[in-house]
């Protein structure tokens, strides 16, 4: 009977050790799972940051292109304005010349007394 009790106690002890090992293993698995989840989250975050960087670069490039187009348009407008101004100047000059000639002709036809 004493042997039977010892055998039971041995079984209980082995059972407790087995349980402790299972708990330790499950904790280790849980920790490993947490680590994997964390590395997954980190990887995901890094990917999002990379995507945001790429998007920001695209936006900056698009902004630069828009600025270049605006500058080109402004330059073209200035060129057109300058050309218009030159044309107006020539026109006014011709008008003044013809006016002088008209006045001379009129004076030669009808001299002042």
Secondary structure, 3 states (H helix, E strand, C coil): CHHHHHHHHHHHHHHHHHHHHHHHHHHHHHHHHHHHHHHHHHHHHHHHHHHHHHHHHHHHHHHHHHHHHHHHHHHHHHHHHHHHHHHHHHHHHHHHHHHHHHHHHHHHHCCCC
